[in-house]
Amino acid sequence: MIASYSIRDITFSYLNQPALSINSLDIPASSVIALVGPNGAGKTTLLHLLAFLITPQKGSLSFLGTKVSTSDLVNLRRKVGLLPQNPYLFKCSVLENVAIGLKLRGFSRRESRKMAIEGLKKVRMEGYESRWPNSLSGGEAQRVALARTLVLNSEVFLFDEPANHLDLESVKRTEQLILDLNRNEKKTIVFTTHNLTFAQNLTDFVIHIFQGQIVPTAPYNLFRGQIQYGGKIFDTGAIQFNISKTTGQGTCLLVDPSKIYFSTKEEFVNLPNVFQGRIVSLSLLKNVVRIEALAGEKFEIHAPISLDISGFGIGKDVWFQVSPEAITLV
């Protein structure tokens, strides 16, 4: 299957401050992709790259199998619908706001009006056609902007924090709209979020971004520290990790919560990165048991939902071992 986007060895900086550094990324056509990471991770910058609002300073970007050049940008932007995180509404009626992109693309006034009304129905904003932006709540303005994006019927839709300002009911409606666009119309959809649960409700293909790089896991266990002893030890100030078999480089260490082995008995003799801690939290995520333990630093551990946790409890001692493949330096 042809990829909607292929990225190879790209970098992008703002005023010499690195914002993106991605070696390789393919986004399959007709897929739903979530870009997940903390504020400032580079999610929006990557989205703007995919919307052809910026171009990589190094490396290559291909769209539907064709390498992108600066002479193509105007035409390519017409194939992509972008919903910004904080969309701007023009000083005109809601209906005119939704129809404005259609008029710019050559649709007649009558066609634009009809399509705009249908777009407002999709986001449950019927009856708001004559309202002005200053009379809308933040969530209502977000839904108008979403309608304005949807009516363009682009080949690819890019949504920057689409659940921003929305109440729970509107979030569920937005989730369903995204799923319908993908399943019924085979659209490629890429959206950013810092909410992993929102991402998992829509797709199993989640791209984790941290400090402009794609990392193998969400930054649940993110530790800052210093590399010491010739690159063999990572010292957080509270605990030390053996990183002699660890890949990557940087001053932050990530530990995949699904690759931490643990027991309520003292085990893991003669293995590296064994820590003794105390359980401070037990809960269920979408399909895993989530355990939080204090062992100098706070660790989050994800275990299979089938795990027998009858021997576990708040305040219980726990021993766990962080395998080398669980660790990434970024």
C-alpha positions as CSV (number, residue, x, y, z in Angstrom):
1,M,0.0,0.0,0.0
2,I,1.3,3.4,-0.9
3,A,2.1,5.7,2.0
4,S,0.3,9.1,2.5
5,Y,3.6,10.4,3.8
6,S,7.2,9.2,3.9
7,I,9.8,11.1,6.0
8,R,13.5,10.4,5.8
9,D,16.2,12.1,7.8
10,I,14.4,15.4,8.3
11,T,15.4,18.2,10.7
12,F,13.7,21.5,11.5
13,S,14.7,24.3,13.8
14,Y,13.3,27.6,15.0
15,L,16.0,30.2,15.4
16,N,18.7,27.5,15.7
17,Q,16.6,25.7,18.4
18,P,16.0,22.1,17.2
19,A,12.3,21.3,17.0
20,L,12.3,18.1,14.9
21,S,14.8,15.3,14.2
22,I,13.2,12.3,12.6
23,N,15.1,9.6,10.8
24,S,12.3,7.6,9.3
25,L,8.5,7.7,9.4
26,D,5.9,6.3,7.1
27,I,2.2,7.1,7.5
28,P,0.1,4.5,5.6
29,A,-2.8,5.8,3.4
30,S,-6.3,5.4,4.9
31,S,-4.9,5.1,8.5
32,V,-5.6,6.9,11.7
33,I,-2.4,8.0,13.4
34,A,-2.0,9.7,16.8
35,L,1.0,11.9,17.6
36,V,1.3,11.8,21.4
37,G,3.7,13.7,23.6
38,P,4.0,16.5,26.2
39,N,3.6,20.2,25.4
40,G,6.6,21.3,23.4
41,A,7.5,17.8,22.2
42,G,7.3,18.8,18.5
43,K,3.8,17.4,17.7
44,T,2.4,20.7,16.2
45,T,5.7,21.3,14.2
46,L,5.4,17.8,12.7
47,L,1.7,18.5,11.8
48,H,2.6,21.8,10.1
49,L,5.2,19.9,8.1
50,L,2.6,17.4,7.0
51,A,0.3,20.3,6.1
52,F,3.1,21.8,3.9
53,L,3.1,25.0,5.9
54,I,6.8,24.5,6.6
55,T,9.4,22.5,4.8
56,P,12.3,20.4,6.3
57,Q,15.6,22.1,6.4
58,K,17.3,18.8,5.8
59,G,16.0,15.5,4.6
60,S,13.1,14.5,2.3
61,L,9.3,14.4,2.6
62,S,7.2,12.4,0.1
63,F,3.4,12.7,-0.3
64,L,1.5,9.8,-1.9
65,G,4.7,8.5,-3.4
66,T,6.0,11.8,-4.9
67,K,8.9,13.7,-3.3
68,V,7.7,17.2,-2.2
69,S,9.4,20.3,-3.7
70,T,8.8,23.9,-2.8
71,S,7.1,24.5,-6.1
72,D,4.3,22.0,-5.2
73,L,3.4,23.5,-1.8
74,V,0.3,25.5,-2.9
75,N,-1.3,22.7,-4.7
76,L,-0.5,20.2,-2.0
77,R,-2.1,22.4,0.7
78,R,-5.4,22.0,-1.1
79,K,-5.2,18.2,-0.6
80,V,-4.9,18.5,3.2
81,G,-7.4,19.8,5.7
82,L,-5.8,21.2,8.9
83,L,-7.6,22.0,12.1
84,P,-5.3,24.2,14.3
85,Q,-5.2,23.8,18.0
86,N,-6.5,27.3,18.5
87,P,-8.5,28.0,15.3
88,Y,-9.3,31.6,14.2
89,L,-12.8,32.4,13.3
90,F,-13.4,35.3,10.9
91,K,-15.7,38.2,11.8
92,C,-18.7,36.9,10.0
93,S,-21.5,34.5,10.7
94,V,-20.9,30.8,11.6
95,L,-22.3,29.8,8.2
96,E,-20.0,32.1,6.3
97,N,-17.0,30.9,8.4
98,V,-17.7,27.3,7.4
99,A,-18.3,28.2,3.7
100,I,-15.3,30.5,3.2
101,G,-12.9,27.7,2.2
102,L,-15.4,26.3,-0.3
103,K,-15.7,29.7,-1.9
104,L,-12.0,30.0,-2.2
105,R,-11.9,26.7,-4.0
106,G,-14.4,27.8,-6.6
107,F,-17.7,26.5,-5.4
108,S,-20.7,28.7,-6.1
109,R,-22.4,30.6,-3.3
110,R,-25.3,28.2,-3.4
111,E,-23.1,25.1,-3.3
112,S,-21.0,26.5,-0.5
113,R,-24.0,27.3,1.6
114,K,-25.5,23.8,1.1
115,M,-22.2,22.1,2.0
116,A,-21.6,24.4,5.0
117,I,-25.1,23.5,6.4
118,E,-24.2,19.8,6.1
119,G,-20.9,20.4,7.8
120,L,-22.6,22.1,10.7
121,K,-25.0,19.1,11.0
122,K,-22.0,16.8,11.3
123,V,-20.8,18.6,14.4
124,R,-24.3,19.2,15.8
125,M,-24.2,22.9,15.3
126,E,-27.6,23.2,13.5
127,G,-29.3,26.5,14.4
128,Y,-26.0,28.4,14.8
129,E,-25.8,29.5,11.2
130,S,-26.5,33.2,11.9
131,R,-24.5,33.4,15.1
132,W,-21.2,35.4,15.3
133,P,-18.0,34.0,16.7
134,N,-17.9,36.4,19.7
135,S,-21.2,34.8,20.9
136,L,-19.7,31.2,21.0
137,S,-18.1,29.3,23.8
138,G,-14.6,27.9,23.3
139,G,-16.1,24.4,22.6
140,E,-18.6,25.8,20.1
141,A,-15.9,27.7,18.2
142,Q,-13.8,24.5,18.1
143,R,-16.8,22.6,16.5
144,V,-17.3,25.4,13.9
145,A,-13.7,25.2,13.0
146,L,-14.0,21.4,12.7
147,A,-17.0,21.8,10.4
148,R,-15.0,24.3,8.3
149,T,-12.2,21.7,7.9
150,L,-14.5,18.7,7.2
151,V,-16.4,20.4,4.4
152,L,-13.3,20.6,2.2
153,N,-13.3,16.8,1.8
154,S,-9.5,16.7,1.7
155,E,-7.5,13.5,1.0
156,V,-5.8,13.9,4.4
157,F,-7.1,15.5,7.6
158,L,-4.7,16.8,10.2
159,F,-6.2,17.7,13.6
160,D,-4.1,19.5,16.3
161,E,-5.6,18.7,19.7
162,P,-9.2,18.1,18.3
163,A,-10.6,17.5,21.8
164,N,-9.4,21.0,22.9
165,H,-12.1,23.0,24.8
166,L,-14.7,20.2,24.2
167,D,-17.0,18.7,26.8
168,L,-17.2,14.9,27.2
169,E,-20.2,14.5,24.9
170,S,-18.5,16.6,22.2
171,V,-15.2,14.6,22.6
172,K,-17.2,11.4,22.0
173,R,-18.8,12.9,18.9
174,T,-15.4,14.0,17.6
175,E,-14.0,10.5,18.1
176,Q,-16.9,9.1,16.1
177,L,-16.4,11.7,13.3
178,I,-12.8,10.7,13.0
179,L,-13.7,7.0,12.9
180,D,-16.4,7.6,10.3
181,L,-14.0,9.6,8.1
182,N,-11.5,6.8,8.2
183,R,-13.8,3.8,7.9
184,N,-16.5,5.1,5.6
185,E,-14.5,7.5,3.4
186,K,-11.0,5.9,3.7
187,K,-9.4,9.2,4.7
188,T,-5.9,9.4,6.2
189,I,-6.1,11.1,9.6
190,V,-3.3,12.4,11.7
191,F,-4.1,14.1,15.0
192,T,-2.0,15.3,18.0
193,T,-2.9,14.9,21.6
194,H,-1.2,14.7,25.0
195,N,-4.1,12.4,26.1
196,L,-3.0,8.8,25.5
197,T,-6.5,7.5,26.3
198,F,-8.1,9.7,23.6
199,A,-5.4,8.4,21.2
200,Q,-6.0,4.7,22.1
201,N,-9.8,5.1,21.6
202,L,-9.2,5.9,18.0
203,T,-6.2,4.0,16.9
204,D,-3.6,1.4,17.9
205,F,-1.0,3.2,15.8
206,V,0.4,5.8,18.2
207,I,3.6,7.7,17.5
208,H,5.3,9.0,20.7
209,I,7.3,12.2,20.3
210,F,9.6,13.7,22.9
211,Q,12.0,16.6,22.3
212,G,11.4,16.5,18.5
213,Q,12.3,12.8,18.2
214,I,10.2,9.7,17.8
215,V,10.6,7.5,20.9
216,P,9.6,3.9,21.4
217,T,7.2,4.5,24.3
218,A,5.2,7.2,25.9
219,P,7.2,9.2,28.5
220,Y,5.6,7.5,31.6
221,N,9.0,6.8,33.1
222,L,11.1,9.9,32.1
223,F,14.2,10.5,34.2
224,R,16.7,13.4,33.9
225,G,20.2,12.9,35.0
226,Q,23.9,12.6,33.9
227,I,25.8,9.9,32.1
228,Q,28.9,8.8,34.2
229,Y,31.7,6.2,34.3
230,G,32.5,6.3,30.6
231,G,28.9,5.9,29.4
232,K,28.1,2.9,31.6
233,I,25.9,4.6,34.3
234,F,23.0,7.0,34.2
235,D,22.6,8.8,37.5
236,T,19.3,10.6,38.3
237,G,20.6,11.8,41.7
238,A,18.3,9.3,43.4
239,I,19.1,6.0,41.6
240,Q,21.5,4.7,39.0
241,F,20.8,2.8,35.9
242,N,23.3,0.5,34.1
243,I,23.2,1.7,30.5
244,S,26.1,-0.2,29.0
245,K,23.8,-2.1,26.7
246,T,21.4,0.9,26.0
247,T,20.9,2.5,22.6
248,G,20.4,6.2,22.0
249,Q,22.0,9.3,23.4
250,G,21.0,12.3,25.4
251,T,20.4,13.6,29.0
252,C,17.0,12.0,29.5
253,L,16.2,8.3,30.1
254,L,13.0,6.6,29.1
255,V,11.8,3.3,30.6
256,D,9.1,1.3,28.8
257,P,6.5,0.5,31.5
258,S,5.6,-2.8,29.7
259,K,9.2,-4.1,29.9
260,I,9.6,-4.0,33.7
261,Y,9.6,-7.4,35.4
262,F,8.5,-7.4,39.0
263,S,7.7,-9.5,42.0
264,T,6.6,-9.2,45.7
265,K,9.6,-11.4,46.6
266,E,13.2,-10.6,46.4
267,E,14.3,-12.0,43.0
268,F,16.3,-11.1,39.9
269,V,19.7,-12.1,41.5
270,N,22.8,-10.9,39.6
271,L,20.8,-8.9,37.1
272,P,21.4,-5.2,36.3
273,N,18.9,-2.5,37.2
274,V,17.1,-4.2,40.0
275,F,15.3,-1.9,42.4
276,Q,13.3,-2.4,45.6
277,G,10.3,-0.1,46.1
278,R,6.8,0.2,47.6
279,I,3.5,0.2,45.7
280,V,1.7,3.5,45.9
281,S,-1.0,3.0,43.3
282,L,-2.9,0.2,41.5
283,S,-5.4,0.9,38.7
284,L,-6.6,-0.4,35.4
285,L,-5.9,1.3,32.0
286,K,-7.5,0.3,28.7
287,N,-6.0,-3.2,28.7
288,V,-3.3,-3.3,31.4
289,V,-2.8,-3.2,35.1
290,R,-1.1,0.0,36.1
291,I,1.2,-0.1,39.1
292,E,3.0,2.9,40.5
293,A,6.0,2.2,42.8
294,L,8.5,4.4,44.7
295,A,12.1,3.2,44.6
296,G,14.1,6.4,44.9
297,E,12.2,7.6,41.8
298,K,8.6,6.9,40.9
299,F,8.1,4.1,38.4
300,E,5.0,3.2,36.4
301,I,4.7,-0.5,35.5
302,H,2.2,-1.9,33.0
303,A,1.3,-5.6,33.4
304,P,-1.1,-7.9,31.4
305,I,-4.7,-7.6,32.4
306,S,-4.6,-11.3,33.2
307,L,-2.1,-10.8,36.0
308,D,-3.1,-12.2,39.4
309,I,-2.7,-9.1,41.6
310,S,-4.2,-10.7,44.7
311,G,-0.7,-10.5,46.4
312,F,-0.3,-6.9,45.5
313,G,-1.6,-3.9,47.4
314,I,-0.9,-0.3,48.4
315,G,2.1,-0.1,50.7
316,K,3.4,-3.6,49.7
317,D,7.1,-4.0,48.9
318,V,8.0,-4.9,45.3
319,W,11.2,-5.8,43.5
320,F,11.5,-5.0,39.9
321,Q,14.1,-5.3,37.1
322,V,14.4,-2.9,34.2
323,S,15.6,-4.9,31.2
324,P,18.1,-3.2,28.9
325,E,15.7,-3.2,26.0
326,A,13.3,-1.2,28.1
327,I,15.7,1.8,28.3
328,T,16.2,4.5,25.7
329,L,18.3,7.6,26.0
330,V,16.9,10.7,24.4
